[in-house]
Amino acid sequence: MRKILRPDARTVAVVAALAAGAVLLALAVHHPAGILTVGLALLGLLFATVAGTAVAALRERGGREEPAGSAPPGQPDAEPFLDADTLDALDSAAVLARLSRMREVSDQ
């Protein structure tokens, strides 16, 4: 059910492109007059913009889907790390205990 509520970029691009094509076909076949023509043209433009944005998002990500828990590109990993300031501030026994726990988790 969650997949239906949050479709991926490929699904959005396909649905928006089909909707834009349907609006364009309606404009070409029926030639509505007046404000209806303007409304349909704006709706087609909106669908085309959504499709283009979804395609650009796919190209930026390289076409692959990322797992929900992964960090975005350019962000540090979610794993905790110890830098020099943290090592200086912490008790050495606590640091060694934490490092051994991290090694046990990564070995599993």
N, C-alpha and C positions, 0 to 999 in steps of 0.2 A: 504494500500500500504506500510505503514511503517513496518508492521509486516513481509512482504515479504523481505524487505531490511535488517532487523535485526532479524533473526530467533533466537528462544531461544535455550538453550544448548541441550535440548532433541531432537529437530529437527536436529540440526547439528550432534549429535551423531548417529541418525538413518541413515541419508543420508550418512555420512562418512563410517559407518559400511557396508551399502549396496554397496557402491562403492568399498570398500576393498574386499568384497566378490565377486563382479563381476570381479575384476582384478585377484583375486586368481583363480576363475573359468576359466578365459581366459588362465591363465598360465597353469592350469592343463589339459585343453582340447586340446588346440592348440599346445603347446610346440614350441613357436616361437624360432628361433635360433639367436644367436649373441647379438647384442646391444639391440634389442627389448626386450629380456628376462630381461636384466638388468634394462632397463627403466621401464618395467611393474612391476618388483619387487620393485623398488624404489617408484613408484607411489602407489603401494599397501601398502608399509610401511608408506608413508605419510598419506594416508587415515586412516590407523589403528592408527597412532599417534594422528590425529585430533579427531577420535572417542574416544580414551582413555582420551584425555584431556577434552573433553566435558563431558564425564561420571564423571571424577574427579571433574569438576566444579559443576555438579549436586549433587554429594554426599556431597561436602563441604557446599553447600547452603541448604542441606536437601531436595532437590527436589521441593522446593517451588519457585515460581516466585515473585520477589519483585516489588512493584510499582515503577514507574520511579522517583518519587520525594523523595523516602525514603533515609535516610543516610546509608552508608555502616556500617557493624558491627564494633564496636570499635570506631566509630566517634561520637562526641556529636550530639544531636538532632539539627535540623535546627531552633528550636524555640529560640528566644533571651532570655537571662537570665541575671540576675543582681548578680554580686558577691560583696564581701565586698569592694574591691577597687573602683568599679564603684559607689557603694552607697556613699562612702566617697567623691568622686570627684563631684558627681552631686548635684544639688539643691534638697532639700527634697520635695518641691512641684512638681517638674518635675518627681521625682521618684514615688511619689504617683499617679500622673496622668498616668504615664506609666503602673504602676501595675494595676490600675483600668481598663485601656483599655485592658490589657492582660486578666484580669478576665472576662470582657464582651465577649471577643472573645472566650475564652474557655467555657463559659456558653452556647454559641449558639451552 
